[in-house]
Amino acid sequence: MKRYKCPTCNYIYDPETGDPDAGFPPGTAFEDLPDDWVCPDCGEAKSEFELIDE
């Protein structure tokens, strides 16, 4: 699965982990997160995240 990195704080969104604190369980692809999802560490917009794995 594709992982994405926040350019502001370097948080890595890993679909195998998801974002359970925001209600997104393990297995949730980055593409399936809503457009208004933000980095849980710094609040950066989803649209700013950079793909790090293909």
N, C-alpha and C positions, 0 to 999 in steps of 0.2 A: 504494500500500500504506500501511497505517496505521503511524504512528510513535508511540512512547511515550517519556515522559520520567520519569527518576528524580526524585522530589521532594526527595531528600536532597542529591544532588550535581549534578543537572541533566544527567546522561548521557542521550543520546538513543539509543534502540534503533531503528535504521533497518533494515527488512527487506532493503533492497537491499544492505546491507553484511553483515548477519547478525552472528554472534559466532564467527568462525572459531577463536579461541583456546579456546573452550569446545566446539568441534565442531559449530557450527551455521553452515553455509555461507550465502553470499549467496542471497537468495530465501526464507529461512526466516521465515514470518510470526510475529509476536509470539504469536499464539494457539497456534502449534505448538511453542513452547518449553515444556519440562516445568514443572510447578508449582513445582519446587524450584530452578529457575533463579534466579540472583541477579545484581544489577548487577555488571558486571565491574570497575567503578571503586571502589565503596564497600561492596558486599555487601548492599544493600537488597533485600528480597524482591520477586519479580515482582508479587505482589498489590498492592504499593504504587505501581506505575507508573501514570502518568496518560496517557490518550490525548491526543495533541496534533494529530492529523490525522484527518479523517473521509474 
